[in-house]
Every structure is written in structure tokens, then in C-alpha cells.
Amino acid sequence: MLEAKIKSEILKEVVEAASLLIDEGKFSISQDEISLKAVDPAHIALIELGFSATAFDVFNASPMELGVNLDKLKKVIRLASPQDIMTLKLDEEANRLNISFANLSHRMALLDSSTMREPKTPNVALSTKTTLNGSDLAQGIRAASTISDYIILTATPEALELSCKGDTDAINVQLSKDSLAEHQCQEKVRSLFSLEYLSSLMKIIKPTDAVCLSLGNDLPVKIDFDIAEGKGKVSYLLAPRIGPD
Amino acid sequence: MGIDLGNTIEKKQISLSYLSGRSIAIDANNALYQFLSIIRQPDGTPLKDSKDRITSHLAGLLYRTSNLVEVGIRPVYVFDGAPHPLKIKTLKGRRAIKEKATIEWKKAIEAGDLELARTKAQQTSRLSKEMREEAKNLLDALGLPWVQAPSEGEAQASWMASQHEVYACASQDFDSLLFGSPLLARNLAITGKRKLPRKKVWIDVRPELIDLERTLKSLGINREQLVDVAILMGTDFNEGVKGIGPKSGVKLIKQAGSLEKALEELSKEKKFSIPEEITSNYPQVRGIFLNPEVTGVKNLVWKKVNKEKVEKLLCDEHQFSLSRVDNALKKYEGFGKRLGQADLFEF
């Protein structure tokens, strides 16, 4: 059983985060939380998201898994205005999710979730933890994109550094420890990442978000932030690029 | 060519992206032959440039490989070296088939039977030294590595897989398993819709992966015994015993334990005649598969594509369409950007 009402802008945030890496996803629903875990086909990034039933105006559900075509769901949500309240109701017999808002209703066929496997989260020990503004991270990534397709993230005890080298130009963004909300780093670590993935991640991070970033040496980066007005959490793990810069 | 183990082997259907980020050693001669055979006009004429030079192999190499690099597969092409003396007879036999097919192809065109013409034309494919050199030049321009094997390309590719220099071997033959490749990928370069010859039926050719260890386990034999089965069935290096297929071959070797004992058993039965090639050459054939001549390969490097060089080679030299080439090159450019990207599950 699933019957829920939610503001369309909140649902939009969640679905956009979920569809960052995949077109079809499996939501796990419990009485008080909805979660999703997915990895992209190239095995480069993993996203885990969870949001509380309190993000909904109404939420009545029994535990279940929903296989959803995220692309389709995104298109439906885009038809709504941000303040529209969307009603979601599961038609178990027809294996459909009925979505309605304003004077529109969409009966969306669900996917067979039994064939969708949940990826294992790699166990990586990251030695640093930095909390920074979404806007600072966005600026560094945008700057790097102008000259390169990768970015080097370096943490030293004194600062977090975002840098890259192009064929002729170089860019360096320094965020000193004092300017950061939190910065824990014992010794210098450094890893390289694809900007393709980070740039698309920035589409779901707001400038005012507090973003928590953990790094290691040639290890994946872990990026955590809240969505859905603080009622949801996203944890993103991105594999590094290894080898010559 | 090589042996056909057919249905005795367990194949796992995979999607191309399953191999994303992995390096794959591709049997170059096998792939180029496929391109020369498949990439033809309806009457069987291969693609040619303005100087009447065949270009099917280059078209295949560019376009088919682009589908691999698009999903992040790292191909390395392995070229055959000098054939083993025992293979000469097989090669001569193939040449005779080609000569016969060439005559039949011309006849079919005269008779207006395009279907037959195409089928016959496919059997006439020849891979010349120039074609191999052109292929190597194209690979250089595409930024993809290639390896020149001292002898059998499949042996070299299999050895690279067994040394974990690459993740798997790609070939249409099963010989890679005899050569000891832990993983064999099939249908990589020819994935997609394919027409069955002489039938109006299109089949979906999908990549598949064969695991040597699992294969041996399910057959209940070891690799040495698998080689013995192949020798009984006939390989590129020896004629087989007529009437022995994969199933009966495995059964025989399993019961007898070794080729020597199996031959003893077979010689007692009148309906089988054992070719002299087996009795006199089998130790040598075993050696070809179990201790092949290979060369050391270290640090394979994939580089960014050199767009101008590819365009010059294909468009200026061989009159390929610039827009089609550029479209394919976009996939190589995307591949170049992802070079060095680690797999998340390596951690």
C-alpha cells in the first residue's frame, strides 16, 4: 500500500538526484523513509539517497520496492508548478503508480524491481573531512571546466584546493581553513576527478547548501549534502582518475 | 576458424557496458576478416576507394571499434605473426576455398542471384599485408595500442589475458580457451543486427563471455584434456578424427584420461580411422596450445585520438565521408577524456 501527498518541488529535487546516474531506479519504501542506491553503468559514481516520510504532507505506506522509470517521472513532474501538491497512489493490481496534481492524472507503469540489483557501497577509508558552501564548490568546478575535463582536489592541514592544468592555462582555487565551516586534515592528500561527473552533480547542489567533502590519496571522493528542505540526504561517491595528469 | 565447441560451453550474455573500463585483447586478423566478409555491397563487392583499393577493413575497424570505446572498453589489437608450419595445410585449404568461391561469385552475379553472390563473395575475403599495415596505421592515429605476435595472434592475446595485462580476449574462435585465456569475449566487434545468410532472417548478435575455469569445471576435464579433445576433433594444426564432435570428444577423453589412451580405444573400433597427422604430430600440436610462442607486453598505453591524422588517412587517402568519420571520432574523443578513470568497485 502506498498513498502519499508531496509538494512537487520537493519530489522534483529527489527525482533529479536519483536520475543523476541512472534512467531506471528502485526506490525502497519503509514506513518512515524512502531510499535509493544506484551506480552508473560505467561504475564511476554511486549515489545513495534517503528522505524522510516527514517530507510528505501525507504518507501511508507498507514496506515495498518500486521500480520506476525516472526519466518518465521527471517529465511528469516538470508539468507541475512548484507549489502543486502531487498525489501518489499505488495500484498494486495493475502494477502502476497513479500520479495526480491540479487537473492532470498520469497512470505510470512500474518496472519489475526484482531484476534491479542494488550495488554494494565500496568501503573506502577517507582521511579528511571538509564542509564548504555549495557556491564555493560550484565556482571551483565551473572555473576548472573552462580549461580542462578534470579537476585535482587537494586537502592540506591549512586549506582545500581545487586546481587543474590545461594545455596552456592553469587554475587554482584556494579555500583556507578559516574560510571553511569545517576542515579536518592531518596530512596532505590529493586525487583527480572527472569534471563531467562533478558538473552534473552541481545541478542538484544549491549555492547555500552545506557540502561535506571527504578525500584520500588516489581514492574516491565522498560528497554529502541535504536535499528536500533538510528532510533528505544524498551521499555521492566518485571514483578518481589515476595516472598522469 | 579454429575449433567449434558449440553448445558444450556455457556462455554468459552480457551488455557491452559490462566491459566498460576493461582492457580487451582483440584477435586482429579474426576481426579484420570479419569486416572484410561482412562489410560489402548487396552484390558482394567490398567497399573500395577511387583507386579501386578495398577499404572494408578500415571502415570496420573505425566504426565497430568506436562502439567499444564509446562505452569505455580499452581495445588492444593483436596481429598474427608467421604461421606455424603445421598450419600451412589449413591455410592452403582456405585458399582453395577462396578460389572456388571467387568463380562461383562471378557466376552468381552473371545469373543475377545477388543473395548467392553476396554469400560467395564473403568467402573470398583476403587479408593482405598492405591491409594489415593500413590497419596498424589507423590504430596508431586512433590512439589505440596494437601488438605484433611472433606467431599465433590468439596465443599472444590469450597469454596477455592469463598474465592479467588485459581483462579478456576477444575472438569468434574458441581457440583462446585452448591457449589458456581465462576469459573469452565473443561477438564484440560485430554486435548488432545480423542477417542470416540466404535467409530473410535477422538475428540479434549480442556479446557473450566465456569463463575458462567454469567451462572446464562443467565439462569435468582440465585444460590439457580440453586441448586433447580439440586435437581429436581437428584443429588448425591437425586433421581430426571423422565422426568425433565436441560431445563425443569430451566423453572419450574423460573416460580414457588422455589422448594416448583415447587413440588406443579408437583404433580398436573399425568405424574410426585416425589420421596420421594426429599420431605423428600430436605432441607438437599440444605444445602449440600449451606452450605457445609469445612475446612480453608491458604497460599498454591508450592515447587521445589524433583527429587530423585519422581524417587524412581515411578521407584524403581513401575517400571516406568526412562527416561520417567525424561522427565516429566523437566517440573516440569521449574515450580520450575518460582515460585513467578508475572503476569505483576497484576500491
HADDOCK unambig.tbl for C-alpha pairs under 7 A between the chains (distance, minus, plus):
assign (segid A and resid 41 and name CA) (segid B and resid 17 and name CA) 6.56 0.50 0.50
assign (segid A and resid 42 and name CA) (segid B and resid 17 and name CA) 6.77 0.50 0.50
assign (segid A and resid 42 and name CA) (segid B and resid 20 and name CA) 5.66 0.50 0.50
assign (segid A and resid 43 and name CA) (segid B and resid 343 and name CA) 5.46 0.50 0.50
assign (segid A and resid 43 and name CA) (segid B and resid 344 and name CA) 5.53 0.50 0.50
assign (segid A and resid 43 and name CA) (segid B and resid 345 and name CA) 7.00 0.50 0.50
assign (segid A and resid 44 and name CA) (segid B and resid 342 and name CA) 6.94 0.50 0.50
assign (segid A and resid 44 and name CA) (segid B and resid 343 and name CA) 5.48 0.50 0.50
assign (segid A and resid 44 and name CA) (segid B and resid 344 and name CA) 5.21 0.50 0.50
assign (segid A and resid 45 and name CA) (segid B and resid 344 and name CA) 6.57 0.50 0.50
assign (segid A and resid 122 and name CA) (segid B and resid 345 and name CA) 6.08 0.50 0.50
assign (segid A and resid 122 and name CA) (segid B and resid 347 and name CA) 6.05 0.50 0.50
assign (segid A and resid 123 and name CA) (segid B and resid 347 and name CA) 6.95 0.50 0.50
assign (segid A and resid 124 and name CA) (segid B and resid 347 and name CA) 6.50 0.50 0.50
assign (segid A and resid 149 and name CA) (segid B and resid 337 and name CA) 6.87 0.50 0.50
assign (segid A and resid 239 and name CA) (segid B and resid 342 and name CA) 5.73 0.50 0.50
assign (segid A and resid 239 and name CA) (segid B and resid 343 and name CA) 6.21 0.50 0.50
assign (segid A and resid 239 and name CA) (segid B and resid 344 and name CA) 4.87 0.50 0.50
assign (segid A and resid 240 and name CA) (segid B and resid 341 and name CA) 6.16 0.50 0.50
assign (segid A and resid 240 and name CA) (segid B and resid 342 and name CA) 5.68 0.50 0.50
assign (segid A and resid 241 and name CA) (segid B and resid 340 and name CA) 4.96 0.50 0.50
assign (segid A and resid 241 and name CA) (segid B and resid 341 and name CA) 4.03 0.50 0.50
assign (segid A and resid 241 and name CA) (segid B and resid 342 and name CA) 5.40 0.50 0.50
assign (segid A and resid 242 and name CA) (segid B and resid 340 and name CA) 5.01 0.50 0.50
assign (segid A and resid 242 and name CA) (segid B and resid 341 and name CA) 6.16 0.50 0.50
assign (segid A and resid 242 and name CA) (segid B and resid 342 and name CA) 6.35 0.50 0.50
assign (segid A and resid 243 and name CA) (segid B and resid 340 and name CA) 5.87 0.50 0.50
